[in-house]
């Protein structure tokens, strides 16, 4: 007898292949999802790593900015202190000079002459005084001119006074002589 296959084998084969296709499709979908998660995780780690490095650089940058500002303030204070030290040294060095200058003025002053006002503007002295005669004024100018502590005496004016004294105005420039010029 002839064998007749009444079973729908083609339909079963089609169902098996369809199930296999769906299984492969699900497996590929799961693999793609896992691959996508892996890539997303890698990018997320990379971004968070870069953000932490950026944050570190920002904190270090702000720290360096604060240190730079502090260094600039310290340099400014250092400059101010050096300027003060130089000023103090100049004052200490020039302290005996003004005493010598006024001592020299008293030695150069002729008899019967005196200063009423002495104004100092840097190294320039403005002198106002009285003398009994014009000869004493000219003697004072000669003395100032010959002194190592003064130079360029300039008589501005002489006025006769009712009291018998002549009033005079003059300017003179103070110099600092070398050590061999000082007596």
C-alpha positions in Angstrom: 0.0 0.0 0.0 1.0 3.4 -0.7 2.0 5.6 2.0 0.1 8.8 2.3 1.3 11.4 4.7 -1.7 13.2 6.0 0.2 15.3 8.4 0.7 18.9 7.4 4.5 18.8 7.5 4.9 21.8 5.4 2.8 23.8 7.9 4.9 22.4 10.8 8.1 23.3 9.0 6.8 26.8 8.4 5.8 27.1 12.1 9.2 25.8 13.2 11.0 28.3 11.0 8.7 31.1 12.1 9.4 30.3 15.8 13.1 30.0 15.0 12.9 33.4 13.2 11.2 35.0 16.1 13.7 33.5 18.6 16.6 34.8 16.5 14.8 38.2 16.2 14.3 38.3 20.0 18.0 37.3 20.5 19.2 40.0 18.1 16.9 42.5 19.8 18.3 41.6 23.2 21.8 41.7 21.9 21.2 45.1 20.3 19.6 46.4 23.5 22.6 45.2 25.6 25.0 46.7 23.1 23.1 50.0 23.2 23.2 49.9 27.0 26.9 49.2 27.0 27.6 52.1 24.6 25.4 54.4 26.7 27.1 53.3 29.8 30.6 53.9 28.2 29.5 57.4 27.0 28.0 58.2 30.4 31.2 57.2 32.1 33.3 59.2 29.7 31.1 62.3 30.2 31.1 62.0 34.0 34.9 61.5 33.9 35.4 64.6 31.7 33.0 66.6 34.0 35.0 65.5 37.1 38.3 66.6 35.3 36.7 69.9 34.3 35.6 70.4 37.9 39.1 69.6 39.2 40.6 72.1 36.7 38.1 74.8 37.7 38.9 74.3 41.4 42.6 74.4 40.7 42.2 77.4 38.5 40.3 79.3 41.2 42.9 78.3 43.7 45.7 79.5 41.4 43.8 82.8 40.8 43.5 83.3 44.6 47.3 82.6 45.0 48.1 85.0 42.1 46.0 87.7 43.7 47.8 87.1 47.0 51.2 87.2 45.3 50.2 90.5 43.6 49.1 91.9 47.0 52.4 90.8 48.6 54.4 92.4 45.8 52.5 95.6 46.2 53.1 95.5 50.0 56.8 94.7 49.3 57.1 97.7 47.0 55.4 99.9 49.6 57.8 98.6 52.3 60.8 99.2 50.1 59.7 102.7 49.3 59.2 103.4 53.0 62.6 101.9 53.8 64.2 104.1 51.2 62.4 107.2 52.5 63.5 106.4 56.0 67.1 105.8 54.9 67.0 109.1 53.0 65.7 110.8 56.1 68.3 109.2 58.3 71.0 110.0 55.9 69.9 113.7 55.5 69.1 114.3 59.2 72.5 115.8 60.0 72.5 117.8 56.7 69.8 120.2 57.8 71.6 120.8 61.1 74.8 121.5 59.2 72.9 123.8 56.8 71.4 125.9 59.6 74.7 125.9 61.4 76.4 127.1 58.3 73.8 129.9 57.9 74.5 131.2 61.3 78.3 131.2 60.7 77.8 133.1 57.3 75.5 135.8 58.8 77.4 139.1 59.2 77.0 141.3 62.3 73.9 143.4 62.4 71.9 141.2 60.0 69.3 138.5 60.7 66.7 136.4 59.0 63.0 137.0 59.7 61.8 134.0 57.6 63.4 131.0 56.0 61.3 128.9 53.7 62.6 125.6 52.2 61.2 124.2 49.0 63.3 121.1 48.2 66.9 122.4 48.0 65.9 126.0 47.4 65.8 128.4 50.4 63.8 131.6 50.3 65.3 134.0 52.8 63.7 137.2 54.1 65.6 139.3 56.6 66.9 142.7 57.8 70.4 144.2 57.8 71.7 147.5 59.0 73.3 148.3 55.6 73.6 147.2 52.0 77.2 146.2 52.7 76.1 143.5 55.1 73.7 142.2 52.5 76.4 142.0 49.9 78.7 140.4 52.5 76.0 137.8 53.2 75.8 137.0 49.5 79.6 136.7 49.2 79.6 134.3 52.2 76.8 132.2 50.8 78.5 132.1 47.4 81.9 130.9 49.0 80.2 128.3 51.2 80.4 124.7 50.1 76.8 124.2 51.4 75.2 126.9 49.3 75.3 128.0 45.7 73.7 130.5 43.4 72.6 133.2 45.9 70.1 135.6 44.2 69.1 138.9 45.7 65.4 139.5 44.8 65.0 142.9 46.4 66.1 145.4 49.1 63.7 147.9 50.7 64.6 150.7 53.1 62.8 150.4 56.4 62.0 153.3 58.8 63.7 151.6 61.7 67.1 152.1 60.0 67.3 148.5 58.7 67.1 147.4 55.1 64.7 144.5 54.4 66.0 142.0 51.8 64.6 139.0 50.0 66.9 136.4 48.4 67.0 132.8 47.3 69.9 130.4 47.6 70.2 126.7 46.6 71.5 124.2 49.1 74.1 121.7 47.9 75.8 118.8 49.7 79.6 119.2 49.5 82.0 116.4 49.1 83.8 115.2 52.2 87.0 117.0 51.3 85.2 120.4 50.9 83.7 120.3 54.4 86.0 122.0 57.0 
